[in-house]
Amino acid sequence: MLPSLFICHGSPLSAMAESDYTRFLSDIGKKYKPQAIVLFSAHWEERHTTISFAEGTLNTIYDFYGFPDELYQLTYPAPGSPELAAELEERFKRSGITVDRDDERGLDHGSWIFLRYMYPEANIPIVTISVNPFLSAKEQLQIGEALKGLGEENILVIGSGTTVHNFNEIKMNQAHPEAWAVEFDDWIADKIVQRDIAAFLQYETLAPHAKRAVPRAEHFVPILHALGSSSGVKQPKVIYRGYEMGTFSQICFEM
C-alpha cells in the first residue's frame, strides 16, 4: 500500500541542482515503486477539475522564462495513461465533482522538475490533474477524497506545490529561513501529523501568517488533495524540510 505525498516542486533551477533536496527526491523514489502516478500540479489551473487524457509520450512543458538555455533542453518523456485517466474520471463523477478532459496536456514544471530525480528512467505512466485555487478548503479536500484507495492499487498520488509561496517576500541568496515562514510551516506540520483535519481546513484564519504565506492558494491546495486521498499511512509525517530564498518552503509530507 502506498501513501499519498505532498512534494514541493521547487524552482525550475532545481532540475539542474545537486543538493540535499534533490538527494532526498532520489531517495524517496527508491522507497516507492508505483505502477502509475496521479499528480495534482499547482501549475495547471482550470475552473473544473480537468484530467490529462494524453497518450503516448507526454510533452515536457517549459512554463517559465529567463532561465539558462540548458534548462530548456531537459525532457522527461514519461508515458500517459488514458485508461487510468478514465478510472479517475469515473471516481470524480461518482463523488459529484464536475470533471473535464484534456487530450493534449503534458508535464509542466510542477511535475517533471522533481520526478526526474524520483524516477529518472521516466517509465512510469503519469496522469496529471488541474487545480482550482478558488474553491474552499473543504471542497479541495473532497476532490482528494474521491481518489482515496488508489494507494491500495499501487498508484501513487502526489500533490505538487509549496506551502509558503509569496514572490513579494523573496530574500535572494538568503540561506536561512524567515521566522514567520517557519511558524506557518510549524502550524501546518502539527495539524497534518496530528490529523487535525477540522483545524487544517481553517488554516486561512487559524494558521499564523497565513495570508502572508499563501497570498494565492494555487500552490497550497495540492496539499489538501493529497491529504484527502490519503489512506496508506497511520501516522503522517514530515519527510523533508528546507527553504529557498528565505521564504520559499520545501517542506514535504508523507500521509
Beta strands, then each sheet from edge to edge (+ up, - down):
strand 1: 4-8
strand 2: 36-45
strand 3: 49-52
strand 4: 99-102
strand 5: 126-131
strand 6: 155-161
strand 7: 237-240
strand 8: 243-244
strand 9: 248-249
strand 10: 252-254
sheet 1: 5+ 2+ 6+ 1+ 10- 7+
sheet 2: 3+ 4+
sheet 3: 8+ 9-
end
